[in-house]
């Protein structure tokens, strides 16, 4: 059979053209050569501006005068978002108010309400005539932080009620964690991303003492651009398409698995400890789940999906039918309530609190 060189050349040219189109389309949609989408952006110089601090107990809080503190974040002396200092004796002397220790992650911290100091669900609760909210919400934290806060602040503040808001998108702990005194949980790096101060590489826990250590590790482990890559990997790292194919083929079993496979017992361990502390101190406790954007969009039954993570722990959750994509600032796990979402969740929490005090 005679080979038609012109046909081969034409087909080859079409293939190259299609690959170029795919490459351009992928880059246009945010895929970057040599890196995971949205996870890491290489920079020429690591410029770290501290936003968080960790005290001697490993409790993470804001740095009050940080240059990158979000707008309308009023940080008190303890490093939390509040118009009053928690350890000021005048802040908890009144018997006429229902005092609430509100503990959680960035949702409790108010992201992404505008303005956060008046339209977040924490701020809306605090505006109720008979409520005083001690807001301990810090972005990127987990149930270990929630327990540490209770252990270190409960006796001093002596609240009427403890409320844990548990974001079902990422508060579930895959690995055990210990307090990390003196080291913040994230290093915000300019034009790169926020890098965690510790990661699990398989079964190994890797800790980073500073931002440069974190950057170097992520460059070598989550990109094809690090100095430890071979020539073929560096070549593939020049293309968004080839990089995506490489990362897809090298996904670990953990990354490829169902994200909910009864492997999050560590968050349950912390929640049980929190419940035990509150019971021993005779303090009322509400643990309230926050649905992720996709939970709301897909009208997920939260008990069926997440109930195993609260076995033996009383928890509450809103009806996802009451939430829609328009109540969030995006549809990904990392996204948050917008103003309407904060308003709805505030109404849910307020109803829970009223029920708790009238049972």
N, C-alpha and C positions, 0 to 999 in steps of 0.2 A: 504493500500500500504506500503510495507516494505521499510524502509529507509536504503539505502546502506551507511554505515558510511565511507567506504573507498572512495566512490565517492564524498561525501560531503567534506571529508578531502582533496581530490585531487583538487576539485574545489576551495576550500578555499586557498590552497597552491598556485594555479595558480593565483588567485586574488591578493594575497599578493605579489607574484613575479612581476606581472604586475605593481602594485602600486609602488614597489621599482624601477622598470625600469623607470616609469614616473617621479618619484621623482629625480632620478639621472639625467635623461635627462633634466629636468627643471633647475636643479642647474647648469648643464653644459652650458646651454644656457642663464645663467645670472639671473635666478629667485632666489631670496633670501628668506629664511625662515623668516616670520614675517614682511616683508616690501614690499612696492610697488617696482616693477622693475624699477631701474634707478632713483628713486626719493630720496632715503634716505638710508644712510649706517651707522648704529649705531657704535659708537666708545666708548672706555673706558674713554677717556679724551677729552674734547672739547679744541682744539688748534686752535685759531682764529688768522689769519694773515691778517691785513687790506690791502685791495687793493684799495678801493674807499673811497672818502670823500664827504660830502655834505656841501655846504657853507650856509651862512645866508639866501639865497634865496631858498634853497632846490635844487640847481643845483648840480648834481652828476658829479664828475670828478675823475681821477686817483690820487693816492698818488705817487708823483714823485719818491720817494726812496723806494717804497714797495719791500719787499723781494720776492714777487711772481709775479712781473711784467713780462709779457711774453717777450720772446726774441725779440730784434729789435724794441721794443716800445720806442720811443724817446718822453718823456713827457716834455712839456714846463711848464713855471711858472704858467699858468692858470690851469694845470692839464689835458691837452688834448694832443693827439698824434700829435706832430708837431716839425719840426726842428727849428722853430722860435716862439718867444713869441707874442701872439696875441695883447697884449696891449702895445707893444713897438711901439712908434710913427713911427719908421723907417720901420715897417712892412707893413704899408698901405699908404705910401706917393706916390708911383709910379702911374702915370696915364696911363702908357703904358700897364698895365696888366689888364685882366679881373679878378677881385677879387670875390671869391665865398665862401660864408658861407655854408659849407656842414654839415648837421645835421642828425643824425640817431643813430642806435644802433650798435651792434657788426659788422654788415656787413659794415657799414660806417667806423667803427673802424679798419677794415682790416682783421678780422678773416675770413678764415684761409689761407691767402696768405703767401707764404714763399719765400723771407723775406717780412714781412709785410710793412716795411718802403720804399719798392721800387716797389712791385708787386701788392699791393691792388688797387682797382679802384680809391680810393682817391689819392694814391701816383702817379698812372699813369696819372690822370688828372693834378696833380700839376707839372708833368714833361713836360706838353705841354708848348711850347715856350711862349705863351701869357696868361698863366693862373697862378693864385695864389690861392691856396685852404687853407681855414681856416677849418681844420677838427675837428668838435665837436662830432665825433662818440664815443659813450660809450656803451659798452655791457649791455644788460638788461634794457635799458631805454625805454621810451614810448613817445607818443605825448605831454604829459604834460611837460616833460623835454625839448622837442623841443621848445615849446612855451616859457618856462622860459629862455632858451638860447637866443632866439630872443629878448625878452623883455629887457634882461640885456646886450647884446653885439651888437645889431644891430646898434645903434647910434654911438658907438665908432668905430667899424670897418668900418661902412659905405660901405658895399660891393656893387658891381654891381649886384649881383645875389644871391638869397637864394635858396639852393637846399635841400629839405627834402627827404631823402630816407626812404621809408616806407616799412618795411618787412612785407609782407602779412601773414607770418607764425605766428607771435605773437605780432605785434604792435597794433592789434585791442584790445581796452580796454573794458573789460566786466563790470568793475566797475568804478565809479568816484574815483579820487585820488586827494589828496591835497599835496602840497610840504611838505617835511619832513626835515627841516633845522637841520644840525648837525648829522643826522643819515644816513649812507650809505644805498643804496637800497639792497645790498647783504652782507652777512657775509660768506666769504670763510672759511670753517672749514676743517682742514687737515684730509684726508682719509674718509671724510664724503660726503660733497657736498657744493655747494653754497646755503645758506638759505636766503630767502627774509626777509627783516626787517618788512614787513607787509603782512598779508593775509586776505582774506575774508572767514570767517567761516559762510556759509549761508549768512544772511544779516548783520552780525556783522563784523566790521573791527577790526582786532587784530594787534596791533603794538608791536614790540619787541625792547626794549631799548639797548639790547646787544646780543651777539652771544649765550650765555648760555640760555637766555630766548627763543630764536628762536629754539635752539636744543631741549630743554625740551618740547616745544609745539609740534614739529614735531614728537618727540619720542612717545608722548601720543596720537597723532591724526592720524598719518600715518603709524604706526607700531602696531604689536600685542605684543610688548616687553616692553611697558611702565608700570609704577607702577599702573596705573589706570585700567589695564585689569584684567578680572576675570580669574579663573583657566582654563575654557574651551578655552578662547581666547588665553591664554598663551600656552596651549597645542597645539592648531592649529598653533601657531606661531613657532613651532619647525619644521614644514614641509613646504616646498615651495608649494607643491600641495594644502594642506589644507589652507594655507595662501591665495593663489590665489583664491580659491573657496570662502573664507570669504570676501575678498575685492570685488570680483565680485558681490556677493549677497548684499553687503552694498554700492554699488555705488550710489551716489546721483543722483537725476533726472538731475541736472546740468551737472554732469560728463557724464551721459549716453546720453545726448541730442546731436542733430546735433550741431557741433561747430559754425555753421553760421546760426543763426535763428533771424536775425535782432535785436540782443541784444548788439550791440557794438556802440551805439550812442555816447558814451563818447569820443572815438577817433575822431569822426566826429566833435563834439563840439570843441575840441582842434584845429583841422585842420581849422575850420572856423575862429577861433580866430587868428590863424597864418595868414590866408589869409587877414583878416581885418587889422592886424597890417602892413603887407607889403603894402597893398593898401594905407593905411593912410600915409606911409612913402615914397610912390612912388617907391617901390622896386620890382623888378621882382622876381617872385617866381615860382619855379618848384617843384611839388610834384611827385615823381617817385616811383612806386611800385616795390618791389623786389619779384619775385615768390619763393615760397618754393620749396624744392626738389620734393615733390610729385606733386605740380602744374606743374613743368616742365616735370616730367616723364609721367603724365597723359595728357599732352598737354591741360591744362585747359584754357578756355576762361576767362581771369582775370576780364574783365568787367562784364560778366554774374555772376560770383561767388562773386565778392567783390564790385561791383558798388554801392550797397546801402550804403556802408560805406563812400562814397565820394560824396553823393548827394549835389549838389550846390557848389562843390569844383572841380576845374579843376585838373585832375591828368593824369599822363602818365604811361605807362607800356610797357615792352618789349614783343615781341611775344614769347610765351613759346616754339614754334617750334624750336627756335634757341638755346634752352638749353636742356641738357640731364643730366642723373645721373652722368656722368663723369665730370660735371662742379661743383660738390659739393663734400664735404668730407664725405658724408653719405646721407641717404635718409630720416632722421627724421627731424621734425620741428626745433630741436635744432642745426642741422647741417648748414654749411656755404659754400659759394663759395670756391673752390680751385683756383689755379692760372688761369686756363682757364676760370672759371666762372667770376673771377674778370676782366680778360681781356675783355670778352664779355660785361659785364655790363659797363665797362669804355667806350667802343665804343658806347653803347647805350646812356649813359649820355652825352658824348662828342657831338654826333649828335644832341641831344636835346638842348644843350647849344648853338651850332652854329645856330640852327634854331631860337632860342629865340633872338639872337642878330642880326639876319638878316631879321627879319620880317618887 
